[in-house]
Amino acid sequence: MTSREQHDRMANAIRFLSMDAVEKANSGHPGLPMGCADIATVLFTRFLKYDPKAPHWADRDRFILSAGHGSMLLYSLLHLTGYEDMTLDQIKHFRQLGSKTAGHPEYGHAAGIETTTGPLGQGLANSVGYALGERIMNAAFGNDLVDHYTYVLAGDGCLMEGVSQEAIALAGHLKLNKLIVFWDNNDISIDGPVSLSDNTDQVARFQASGWNASHIDGTDPEAIAYAIEAARHSDKPTMIACKTTIGFGAPTKAGTNKAHGSPLGADEIAGARKFFNWDSPPFEIPADILDAWRTAGKAGVKARTDWEGRLAKADAKLKAEFERRISGKLPSNFDAVIADYKKKLSADKPKVATRKSSEMALEVINGALPETIGGSADLTGSNNTKTSQTKNITSDDYGQRYVHYGIREHGMAAAINGLTLHGGLIAYGGTFMCFSDYARPSMRLASLMGIRSIFVMTHDSIGLGEDGPTHQPVEHLAALRAIPNHNVFRPADAVETAECWQIALESEKTPSTLALTRQNLPTVRDEFVARNLSSQGAYELAAASSEAAVTIFATGSEVEIALGARDLLEKHGHPTRVVSVPCFELFDQQSDDYRKKTIGNAPIKMAIEAGIRQGWDHLI
């Protein structure tokens, strides 16, 4: 067991790396790392299962810094424990352009950053997907291959955000007992005391949502360890309310909002050095303390090699499927499955809403891909997101494939990101298109992270009918298309819907939104084409009888209207072509030659879409 003196010095290494990095950057948040260093030290030296030399090990425990502004806590831990890309030079370049040490942790920038956090509450809500993903994968592959915990450090702000209630209610309902949340209970927000704006009994709130929750002293390593041990033996998720002091050790700024989001200054740091009896110069860690941290970082090697041994001895078929799913690759026969399905659609020519077309495609997809996990925010029958393969996931049965998220669009989107980030799963979830507003912060983060989250948005226009303007999306397509690295698909029929689903599933680095109709649409692609035409973003669906005088671009339910207009114009002697545009983003990625050819030279160009003009001018 780590002695108290050694624990204190190891925790102080976090504090001073954080103080020094913020001071050098002249920007950042020193208060959280100083206040939470004891929690992090106990977790990383005594409980967390990880190996810095194998940072993507599938059965590692996950640590999520939901209070992402305290990023130097995480960067310090990664450096101290021996993650190779988190060098001291990176620490010294905290918050500098081009460094791995961004102001808030960014997924993919450095090993050990499990998810992008900063918008408060997102990491906490992601963790529900992580913890659920662990249980789903455990049910599929057993304890030998999947058995790990998800730990979260959240702040007052995380718990004030509305998404936190959506997240904790769902986690409590599903009894995700391997989810353990530390609350940095320091009573301080940016404006001043938390009491300026909130007096919620957070422990009671979590308990009311089906969690274990209790108060501890967040600077007492034995109290922290005892609470973690109890949480690991619980049948519920656990919130540990850790009483801390923001900026702990700073002589005049500790316990005040002045320690939150700006450098402490030379005098305060000098006072903290005296308080902690820390003699080392900036960015220098005493050799014995660095050795102790590096030893802690090596403690997981045995667990990881033991796991690799179990994987090597596993049934060959199970091992191959586990490795395929963790790699994110689709089964080798998937393209053929979709091609066969497209042939059937072109022959059958169904006239159905694209939300129904999506359900039909998912029936085929979910039969071919055991890793898909569906769900809806209490609109299953309207979103058509459930198929014969996707039975309900419950607290008694994690071996199924459908999540009833309840009316929690934001929490659903964040959990989908967590499921996706966990690995081994492809998650999708549905709601009405107009409620993408509720889910948008997490959809944007999926794009920023470059992950394969899939959002099914039905009732995509005024065509939804009598529910009226509150439910009729108008600006939503343009708003979602404005998000960089986000493919927004609006298919015109069942064939395009199948193609768009195929692209979404194959897009490992880009999230997708499928905008789907309530009203029935005819099959406009009535001749089978093996190539995925939708993958080009736009393509000529109907040619003009001679040199085109008019080109009509359209998406989704308006492609039918465009084809009808073409027939009328052709009858009146105006050669007209129709271009279907299922995905702006993919069309923008095509070669200049293809784009010029598809846009064409017709003197009259027009677009038909039940939305707003914004985004169309580069085509018309």
Stockholm file with secondary structure:
# STOCKHOLM 1.0

chainA/1-620         MTSREQHDRMANAIRFLSMDAVEKANSGHPGLPMGCADIATVLFTRFLKYDPKAPHWADRDRFILSAGHGSMLLYSLLHLTGYEDMTLDQIKHFRQLGSKTAGHPEYGHAAGIETTTGPLGQGLANSVGYALGERIMNAAFGNDLVDHYTYVLAGDGCLMEGVSQEAIALAGHLKLNKLIVFWDNNDISIDGPVSLSDNTDQVARFQASGWNASHIDGTDPEAIAYAIEAARHSDKPTMIACKTTIGFGAPTKAGTNKAHGSPLGADEIAGARKFFNWDSPPFEIPADILDAWRTAGKAGVKARTDWEGRLAKADAKLKAEFERRISGKLPSNFDAVIADYKKKLSADKPKVATRKSSEMALEVINGALPETIGGSADLTGSNNTKTSQTKNITSDDYGQRYVHYGIREHGMAAAINGLTLHGGLIAYGGTFMCFSDYARPSMRLASLMGIRSIFVMTHDSIGLGEDGPTHQPVEHLAALRAIPNHNVFRPADAVETAECWQIALESEKTPSTLALTRQNLPTVRDEFVARNLSSQGAYELAAASSEAAVTIFATGSEVEIALGARDLLEKHGHPTRVVSVPCFELFDQQSDDYRKKTIGNAPIKMAIEAGIRQGWDHLI
#=GR chainA/1-620 SS CCCHHHHHHHHHHHHHHHHHHHHHHTCSCCHHHHHHHHHHHHIIIIICCCCTTSTTCTTCCEEEESSGGGHHHHHHHHHHHTCTTSCHHHHHTTTCTTCSCCSSCCTTTSTTCCSCCCSTTHHHHHHHHHHHHHHHHHHHHCTTTCCCCEEEEEEHHHHHSHHHHHHHHHHHHTTCTTEEEEEEECSEETTEEGGGTCCCCHHHHHHHTTCEEEEEETTCHHHHHHHHHHHHTCSSCEEEEEECCTTTTCTTTTTSGGGTSSCCCHHHHHHHHHHHTCCCCTTCCCHHHHHHHHHHHHTTHHHHHHHHHHHHHSCHHHHHHHHHHHHTCCCTTHHHHHHHHHHHHHHHCCCEEHHHHHHHHHHHHHHHCTTEEEEESSCHHHHTCCCTTCCBCBTTBCSSCEEECCSCHHHHHHHHHHHHHHSSCEEEEEEEGGGHHHHHHHHHHHHHHTCCCEEEEESCSGGGCTTCTTTCCSSHHHHHHTSTTCEEECCSSHHHHHHHHHHHHHCTTSCEEEEECSSEECCSCCSCCSSCGGGGSCEEEECCSSSCSEEEEECTTHHHHHHHHHHHHHHTTCCEEEEECSCHHHHHTSCHHHHHHHHCCCSEEEEECSSCSTTCTTTC
#=GC SS_cons         CCCHHHHHHHHHHHHHHHHHHHHHHTCSCCHHHHHHHHHHHHIIIIICCCCTTSTTCTTCCEEEESSGGGHHHHHHHHHHHTCTTSCHHHHHTTTCTTCSCCSSCCTTTSTTCCSCCCSTTHHHHHHHHHHHHHHHHHHHHCTTTCCCCEEEEEEHHHHHSHHHHHHHHHHHHTTCTTEEEEEEECSEETTEEGGGTCCCCHHHHHHHTTCEEEEEETTCHHHHHHHHHHHHTCSSCEEEEEECCTTTTCTTTTTSGGGTSSCCCHHHHHHHHHHHTCCCCTTCCCHHHHHHHHHHHHTTHHHHHHHHHHHHHSCHHHHHHHHHHHHTCCCTTHHHHHHHHHHHHHHHCCCEEHHHHHHHHHHHHHHHCTTEEEEESSCHHHHTCCCTTCCBCBTTBCSSCEEECCSCHHHHHHHHHHHHHHSSCEEEEEEEGGGHHHHHHHHHHHHHHTCCCEEEEESCSGGGCTTCTTTCCSSHHHHHHTSTTCEEECCSSHHHHHHHHHHHHHCTTSCEEEEECSSEECCSCCSCCSSCGGGGSCEEEECCSSSCSEEEEECTTHHHHHHHHHHHHHHTTCCEEEEECSCHHHHHTSCHHHHHHHHCCCSEEEEECSSCSTTCTTTC
//
